[in-house]
């Protein structure tokens, strides 16, 4: 045995150094940051989608601005990893383009569709029929909620499928022989022809960005599903905005799916003084209103088993 005190001291230092290094590693592991929490719906992010759509101009069916809006929607959905199907057809000599995106395989968890229209009305007939409508709330707000859900939603793709539908040609009813809800009617009539799964439920979001938000039960919607969604909104603290009382019966993009036998709900704020006027602009929309709808849908969708 080597009795040299210098050797014994050096060996001891090495053992202490090794022990300290191990302690440091354990301490670092204990202090490692927790896994990042899942993303949640952001009203501020959604609001940027309102302004980005309006920056394109009037997104009237068949126009260049409408085409650019559709391209922007498709680009964002693909960036978020969604599969895309573009459904095109002609109505009264005007090209129409529905956009359908999906994630998941379907199965025991059911198949859900959430939709909004992205076109805008070509006549502000509640104010000045010679001018078009910008559609910050009537069009852009619903699209904004869907695009933010496309980013934030945590969806079990192995057991469930969700569709996001962006309807064209919704908003020119009573103008030059046009009907309302042209795009959604076409999608519902042709559902399944491109391999779409059978639907369990459909939620429509329309005109839901009003800063003075008042979203009531809609009389043509499924009562049970409506109650479920409004209850969630109340639990999240939105009962002053998403109000469990009946007010309107709407002809809207959910109706073709109701006629298919699908449980459908229209989340719409029809108490909007700027409807079909030139004043339907981004300053009338609030991030808080978008977030109330978006979070309600996010919580409901992520709760499905």
C-alpha positions in Angstrom: 0.0 0.0 0.0 1.3 3.4 -0.9 1.5 5.5 2.3 2.5 8.7 0.5 0.2 11.4 1.9 0.3 13.4 -1.4 -1.1 10.4 -3.2 -3.8 9.8 -0.6 -4.8 13.5 -0.9 -5.0 13.4 -4.7 -7.1 10.3 -4.7 -9.5 11.8 -2.2 -9.8 15.0 -4.3 -10.7 12.8 -7.3 -13.4 11.0 -5.3 -14.8 14.3 -4.1 -14.8 15.7 -7.5 -16.6 12.7 -8.9 -19.2 12.9 -6.1 -19.7 16.6 -6.7 -20.2 16.1 -10.4 -22.8 13.4 -9.8 -24.6 15.7 -7.3 -24.5 18.5 -9.9 -26.1 16.3 -12.5 -28.8 15.2 -10.1 -29.5 18.8 -9.1 -29.7 19.9 -12.7 -32.2 17.1 -13.4 -34.3 18.2 -10.6 -34.3 21.7 -11.9 -35.0 20.8 -15.5 -37.9 22.7 -16.9 -41.3 21.0 -16.9 -42.7 19.9 -20.3 -44.3 22.7 -22.2 -48.0 23.0 -21.5 -50.3 22.4 -24.5 -51.2 25.4 -26.5 -54.5 27.1 -25.8 -56.7 29.2 -28.0 -55.5 32.8 -28.2 -58.0 35.6 -29.0 -55.1 37.9 -29.9 -53.8 35.4 -32.5 -57.3 34.9 -33.8 -57.7 38.7 -34.2 -54.7 38.9 -36.4 -56.5 36.5 -38.8 -59.4 39.0 -38.9 -57.2 41.8 -39.9 -55.2 39.7 -42.4 -58.4 38.8 -44.2 -59.7 42.3 -44.3 -56.3 43.5 -45.6 -57.0 41.5 -48.8 -60.1 43.6 -49.4 -63.7 42.5 -50.1 -63.7 38.7 -50.4 -66.7 38.4 -52.7 -67.2 35.1 -54.3 -65.5 34.9 -57.7 -63.1 37.8 -57.1 -59.3 37.9 -56.8 -59.5 38.9 -53.1 -61.7 35.8 -52.5 -59.2 33.6 -54.2 -56.3 35.1 -52.1 -58.3 34.5 -48.9 -58.8 30.9 -49.9 -55.1 30.5 -50.7 -54.2 32.0 -47.3 -56.5 29.6 -45.5 -55.1 26.6 -47.3 -51.5 27.7 -46.7 -52.1 28.1 -43.0 -53.9 24.8 -42.6 -51.1 22.9 -44.5 -48.5 24.6 -42.3 -50.4 23.3 -39.2 -50.4 19.7 -40.6 -54.0 19.4 -41.8 -55.1 17.4 -44.9 -56.9 19.6 -47.5 -59.7 19.0 -50.0 -60.8 21.9 -52.2 -64.3 21.5 -53.6 -64.9 23.7 -56.6 -68.0 24.2 -58.7 -69.8 27.0 -60.7 -72.9 28.8 -59.5 -74.7 31.3 -61.7 -71.6 31.5 -63.9 -69.4 32.3 -60.9 -66.6 30.0 -59.6 -67.1 28.8 -56.0 -64.5 27.2 -53.8 -65.2 25.4 -50.5 -62.2 24.3 -48.4 -62.3 21.2 -46.2 -59.5 20.3 -43.8 -59.2 17.3 -41.5 -57.1 15.5 -39.0 -57.5 12.0 -37.6 -59.0 8.7 -38.7 -62.4 8.7 -37.0 -63.7 5.7 -35.1 -65.1 5.4 -31.6 -64.6 9.0 -30.8 -66.9 10.2 -33.6 -66.5 12.7 -36.4 -67.1 16.4 -35.9 -67.2 19.3 -38.4 -66.7 22.9 -37.4 -67.5 25.4 -40.1 -67.5 29.1 -41.1 -68.0 31.1 -44.3 -65.1 33.1 -45.7 -66.9 35.1 -48.5 -68.3 38.6 -48.0 -71.4 40.3 -49.3 -71.1 42.4 -52.4 -73.8 44.9 -51.3 -74.2 46.8 -48.0 -77.9 46.7 -48.5 -78.7 47.7 -44.9 -77.0 51.0 -45.6 -75.7 51.7 -49.1 -76.4 49.0 -51.7 -73.9 50.4 -54.1 -71.0 49.6 -51.8 -69.6 46.2 -50.7 -69.2 44.9 -47.1 -65.8 44.4 -45.6 -67.1 41.5 -43.4 -64.7 41.7 -40.4 -67.4 40.1 -38.3 -69.7 38.6 -40.9 -67.2 36.2 -42.4 -63.7 36.9 -41.1 -64.5 36.3 -37.4 -65.6 32.7 -37.9 -62.6 32.0 -40.2 -60.3 33.5 -37.6 -61.6 31.1 -34.9 -61.2 28.1 -37.1 -57.6 29.0 -38.1 -56.6 29.5 -34.5 -58.2 26.2 -33.5 -56.2 24.6 -36.3 -53.1 25.7 -34.4 -54.1 25.2 -30.8 -56.4 22.1 -30.8 -55.1 19.0 -29.2 -56.9 16.2 -31.0 -56.5 12.4 -30.6 -56.0 11.6 -34.3 -56.0 7.8 -33.6 -59.6 7.5 -32.5 -61.3 10.6 -33.8 -61.6 12.8 -36.9 -62.3 16.5 -37.0 -63.1 18.5 -40.1 -62.8 22.3 -40.5 -65.0 23.6 -43.3 -64.6 27.0 -44.9 -67.7 27.7 -47.0 -67.8 30.0 -50.0 -70.9 31.7 -51.5 -72.8 32.1 -48.3 -73.6 35.8 -48.2 -75.1 37.0 -51.5 -78.7 35.9 -51.0 -81.4 38.0 -52.6 -78.8 39.7 -54.9 -79.3 39.1 -58.6 -81.1 35.8 -58.2 -78.6 34.3 -55.7 -79.6 32.0 -52.9 -78.1 32.1 -49.4 -75.8 29.3 -48.1 -74.8 28.1 -51.6 -71.4 26.7 -50.6 -72.5 24.8 -47.5 -75.6 23.4 -49.4 -73.3 22.0 -52.1 -70.9 20.5 -49.5 -73.7 18.8 -47.7 -75.4 17.5 -50.9 -72.1 16.0 -52.0 -70.8 14.8 -48.6 -69.1 11.5 -48.8 -68.3 11.6 -52.6 -64.6 12.4 -51.8 -64.4 9.8 -49.0 -65.6 12.0 -46.2 -66.6 10.2 -43.0 -70.2 10.2 -41.7 -70.7 13.1 -39.3 -71.8 12.9 -35.7 -72.1 16.7 -35.1 -71.6 20.0 -36.9 -70.9 23.4 -35.2 -71.1 26.6 -37.2 -69.5 29.8 -36.0 -70.8 33.0 -37.7 -70.6 36.7 -36.7 -69.1 35.8 -33.3 -66.5 38.6 -33.0 -68.7 41.5 -32.0 -67.0 43.5 -29.2 -70.5 43.7 -27.6 -70.9 39.9 -27.8 -74.3 38.3 -27.3 -74.5 34.7 -28.5 -77.9 33.1 -27.7 -79.4 29.7 -28.4 -80.5 29.4 -32.0 -83.9 27.8 -32.6 -82.9 25.6 -35.6 -80.0 24.1 -33.6 -79.8 20.8 -31.7 -81.0 21.6 -28.2 -78.9 19.0 -26.4 -75.7 19.9 -28.1 -76.4 23.6 -27.6 -76.9 23.1 -23.9 -73.6 21.2 -23.7 -71.7 24.1 -25.4 -73.4 26.8 -23.5 -72.7 25.0 -20.2 -69.0 24.8 -21.0 -69.1 28.5 -21.8 -70.6 29.2 -18.4 -68.0 27.1 -16.7 -65.3 29.1 -18.4 -66.8 32.4 -17.2 -68.5 33.4 -20.5 -72.2 33.3 -19.4 -72.5 37.0 -19.9 -71.5 36.6 -23.5 -72.8 33.1 -24.5 -76.2 33.3 -23.0 -78.4 30.2 -22.5 -81.6 31.8 -23.8 -83.4 31.5 -27.1 -83.7 34.5 -29.5 -83.4 33.8 -33.2 -84.1 31.1 -35.8 -81.5 31.4 -38.6 -81.1 30.3 -42.2 -77.4 29.7 -42.0 -74.7 27.2 -43.1 -75.8 24.7 -40.5 -79.2 24.1 -42.1 -78.0 21.8 -44.9 -76.4 19.5 -42.3 -79.5 19.6 -40.1 -81.4 18.4 -43.2 -78.8 15.5 -43.5 -79.9 14.4 -40.0 -76.7 15.7 -38.3 -76.8 17.3 -34.9 -75.9 20.8 -35.7 -75.5 24.1 -33.8 -75.2 27.7 -35.0 -73.2 29.9 -32.7 -74.1 33.3 -34.0 -74.4 36.8 -32.6 -77.2 38.4 -34.7 -77.5 41.4 -32.4 -74.9 43.2 -34.5 -75.8 46.7 -35.6 -73.2 46.7 -38.4 -74.6 43.7 -40.2 -74.5 44.2 -44.0 -73.2 47.7 -43.7 -69.9 49.3 -44.7 -69.1 49.6 -41.0 -68.5 45.9 -40.5 -64.8 46.6 -40.0 -62.0 45.2 -37.7 -62.5 47.9 -35.1 -65.9 46.4 -34.3 -64.3 43.0 -33.5 -62.6 42.1 -30.2 -60.0 39.4 -29.3 -62.0 38.7 -26.1 -65.1 37.8 -28.1 -63.1 35.5 -30.4 -61.4 33.8 -27.5 -64.8 33.2 -25.7 -66.0 31.2 -28.7 -62.6 29.6 -29.5 -62.0 28.4 -25.9 -65.5 27.0 -25.6 -65.1 25.0 -28.7 -61.5 23.9 -27.8 -62.6 22.6 -24.4 -65.6 20.8 -25.8 -63.6 19.2 -28.6 -60.8 18.1 -26.4 -63.2 16.6 -23.9 -64.7 14.2 -26.4 -63.9 10.5 -25.9 
